[in-house]
């Protein structure tokens, strides 16, 4: 059950919320609630496709049946796992940034419980993807992850976030992103498995590098040294 109030919007209302959310998110990219609203009001066809893929995947069907939530009461054991594990890497990522898995905004604009869960799941696995792809949470790292999310889910909000993110880059950041991170993110998103069909919580105890190999994850390359030739992982 996805708790919180959900609203059924008419077409013009949905468009109004989408436009208002887009404008607000561009003005203040820290507004997670506006970014979430934008994703929901523009993303129903994409979430429908993700739902159908999950129904065709054994692990995806298990997720839909059990509907796990990435909240502190369910993932807190990751902090007690051995250092080499995926769970421990996730705990380090969250702890080093003082993040809480409970901070995600609720889903408000999905018409059914099933789609609301898929939208919430996409929101909650975001930090798992940061961990797996070894991406920082700065503007470049978040924008690169949005490229991967678009490759995986075709959410319009992800594309809009990339355009909005790069518009805020300095010239140096823009050059670094498009020459170094963007080509890597395109390749990484296309080569990895269907990441919405992974029951991450059941793999916490596994070695981080093992799960990366199993899921076809290409971690982000380190930033190039000054005057170094930029190479994209093959």
Residue pairs with C-beta under 8 A, 6 or more apart in sequence:
1 67
1 113
2 106
2 107
2 113
2 116
2 117
2 120
3 106
4 106
4 107
4 108
5 106
5 108
6 107
6 108
6 109
6 110
6 116
7 108
7 109
8 111
9 17
9 41
9 109
14 41
14 109
15 41
17 37
17 41
17 109
18 37
18 38
18 41
18 42
21 34
21 35
21 37
21 38
21 41
22 38
22 160
24 31
24 34
25 31
25 34
25 35
25 38
25 161
25 164
26 164
28 34
29 35
29 164
29 165
29 168
32 103
32 104
32 105
33 105
35 157
35 161
36 104
36 105
36 107
36 108
36 123
37 108
37 109
38 157
38 160
39 119
39 122
39 123
39 155
39 157
39 158
40 107
40 108
40 109
40 110
40 119
41 109
42 155
42 156
42 157
42 160
43 119
43 153
43 155
43 156
43 157
44 110
44 111
44 115
46 153
46 154
46 155
46 156
47 110
47 115
47 118
47 119
47 122
47 153
47 155
48 115
49 153
49 154
50 118
50 122
50 153
50 196
51 64
51 114
51 115
51 118
53 60
53 194
53 196
53 197
54 60
54 61
54 63
54 64
54 118
54 196
54 197
55 61
55 64
57 194
57 197
59 197
59 198
59 199
60 194
60 196
60 197
62 199
63 121
63 197
63 199
64 114
64 117
67 117
68 74
68 199
68 201
69 120
69 124
70 101
70 104
70 124
70 125
70 127
70 128
70 200
70 201
71 101
71 102
71 124
72 100
72 101
72 102
74 201
75 87
75 90
75 101
75 201
75 204
77 87
77 204
78 87
78 88
78 90
78 91
78 204
79 88
79 91
79 95
81 87
81 88
81 91
81 204
81 205
82 88
84 207
84 208
84 209
85 204
85 205
85 206
85 207
85 208
86 131
86 132
86 200
86 203
86 204
86 205
86 206
86 207
86 208
86 211
87 204
87 205
88 208
89 131
89 208
90 127
90 128
90 131
90 204
93 99
93 127
93 130
93 131
94 100
94 101
94 127
97 137
99 127
101 124
101 127
104 120
104 123
104 124
105 123
106 120
107 116
107 119
107 120
107 123
110 116
110 118
110 119
118 196
121 196
122 149
122 153
122 155
122 196
125 195
125 196
125 198
125 200
126 145
126 149
128 200
129 135
129 145
129 148
129 149
129 195
130 137
130 141
130 145
132 211
132 212
132 215
132 217
132 219
133 145
133 148
133 188
133 217
133 218
133 219
133 220
134 219
134 220
135 141
135 142
135 144
135 145
135 220
139 165
139 168
139 169
139 173
140 169
140 173
140 176
140 177
140 181
141 220
142 161
142 165
143 161
143 162
143 165
143 166
143 177
143 181
144 177
144 181
144 182
144 184
144 185
144 220
145 185
146 158
146 159
146 161
146 162
146 165
147 158
147 162
147 181
147 182
147 185
147 186
147 189
148 185
148 188
148 189
148 192
149 155
149 158
149 189
150 158
150 159
150 162
150 189
151 185
151 186
151 188
151 189
151 190
152 189
152 192
152 194
152 195
152 196
153 196
166 174
166 177
166 178
169 177
176 223
176 224
179 230
180 221
180 223
180 224
180 230
181 220
183 232
184 218
184 220
184 221
184 232
184 233
187 218
187 232
187 233
188 217
188 218
188 220
188 233
191 216
191 218
192 215
192 216
192 217
192 218
193 214
193 215
193 216
195 215
198 215
203 211
211 217
212 219
218 233
221 231
221 232
221 233
224 230
